[in-house]
Amino acid sequence: MEHWPRLATQRMKNRAHLFSPGHEGSVTAISQQSQNSSTFLSCGEDGSISVYDASSGKLLYSMDGFTSTVSSLACLGHDLLVTDGMEDSVCVHDFSIEEDAASNGYELEW
């Protein structure tokens, strides 16, 4: 984790940090995974989502393969992530099911 360069007008010494590796291009949105977690997500113009641990500064994993800029995301608990970035669709990523089960298709229960 790298400290943000201190400006002469900055009052919060050593409290702002840079997380890298980052995105290629601008970061477009940030979301906290849940209120009780130090995990947060960022998305960007490069069509990827990065997941970080805020307490350690480590990149936990990255999601790519979106067809365009990911400009918004929302975490719904620990298991659901809602994003754009798939042309004209909104995507719900459900991490609570196994990959094999998802390949057979399923319906969300709201």
MOTA-V690852 format. One record per residue. N is the residue number from 0. RES is the residue in one small letter. PHI is phi in radians with two decimals (NA if undefined). Layout:
BEGIN
n=N res=RES phi=PHI
n=N res=RES phi=PHI
END
This chain:
BEGIN
n=0 res=m phi=NA
n=1 res=e phi=-1.95
n=2 res=h phi=-1.30
n=3 res=w phi=-1.09
n=4 res=p phi=-1.03
n=5 res=r phi=-1.38
n=6 res=l phi=-1.67
n=7 res=a phi=-1.04
n=8 res=t phi=-1.58
n=9 res=q phi=-1.35
n=10 res=r phi=-1.78
n=11 res=m phi=-1.72
n=12 res=k phi=-1.04
n=13 res=n phi=1.06
n=14 res=r phi=-1.94
n=15 res=a phi=-1.92
n=16 res=h phi=-2.26
n=17 res=l phi=-1.73
n=18 res=f phi=-1.89
n=19 res=s phi=-2.47
n=20 res=p phi=-1.25
n=21 res=g phi=-1.84
n=22 res=h phi=-1.68
n=23 res=e phi=-1.53
n=24 res=g phi=1.87
n=25 res=s phi=-1.29
n=26 res=v phi=-1.42
n=27 res=t phi=-1.83
n=28 res=a phi=-2.84
n=29 res=i phi=-2.36
n=30 res=s phi=-2.51
n=31 res=q phi=-1.46
n=32 res=q phi=-1.12
n=33 res=s phi=-2.77
n=34 res=q phi=-1.12
n=35 res=n phi=-1.73
n=36 res=s phi=-2.19
n=37 res=s phi=-1.64
n=38 res=t phi=-1.49
n=39 res=f phi=-2.38
n=40 res=l phi=-2.09
n=41 res=s phi=-2.30
n=42 res=c phi=-2.27
n=43 res=g phi=-2.66
n=44 res=e phi=-1.10
n=45 res=d phi=-1.36
n=46 res=g phi=1.31
n=47 res=s phi=-2.31
n=48 res=i phi=-2.16
n=49 res=s phi=-1.99
n=50 res=v phi=-2.06
n=51 res=y phi=-2.11
n=52 res=d phi=-1.70
n=53 res=a phi=-1.15
n=54 res=s phi=-1.31
n=55 res=s phi=-1.82
n=56 res=g phi=1.43
n=57 res=k phi=-1.46
n=58 res=l phi=-1.34
n=59 res=l phi=-1.46
n=60 res=y phi=-2.92
n=61 res=s phi=-2.34
n=62 res=m phi=-1.96
n=63 res=d phi=-2.32
n=64 res=g phi=1.76
n=65 res=f phi=-1.23
n=66 res=t phi=-1.49
n=67 res=s phi=-2.71
n=68 res=t phi=-0.94
n=69 res=v phi=-1.64
n=70 res=s phi=-1.86
n=71 res=s phi=-2.67
n=72 res=l phi=-2.70
n=73 res=a phi=-2.50
n=74 res=c phi=-1.62
n=75 res=l phi=-1.97
n=76 res=g phi=1.33
n=77 res=h phi=-1.54
n=78 res=d phi=-1.91
n=79 res=l phi=-2.00
n=80 res=l phi=-2.24
n=81 res=v phi=-1.90
n=82 res=t phi=-2.42
n=83 res=d phi=-1.83
n=84 res=g phi=1.67
n=85 res=m phi=-2.11
n=86 res=e phi=1.00
n=87 res=d phi=-1.73
n=88 res=s phi=-2.01
n=89 res=v phi=-1.75
n=90 res=c phi=-1.91
n=91 res=v phi=-1.92
n=92 res=h phi=-1.69
n=93 res=d phi=-1.86
n=94 res=f phi=-1.57
n=95 res=s phi=-1.52
n=96 res=i phi=-1.90
n=97 res=e phi=-1.26
n=98 res=e phi=-1.05
n=99 res=d phi=-1.10
n=100 res=a phi=-1.16
n=101 res=a phi=-1.17
n=102 res=s phi=-1.17
n=103 res=n phi=-1.52
n=104 res=g phi=1.51
n=105 res=y phi=-2.87
n=106 res=e phi=-2.01
n=107 res=l phi=-1.35
n=108 res=e phi=-1.86
n=109 res=w phi=-1.70
END
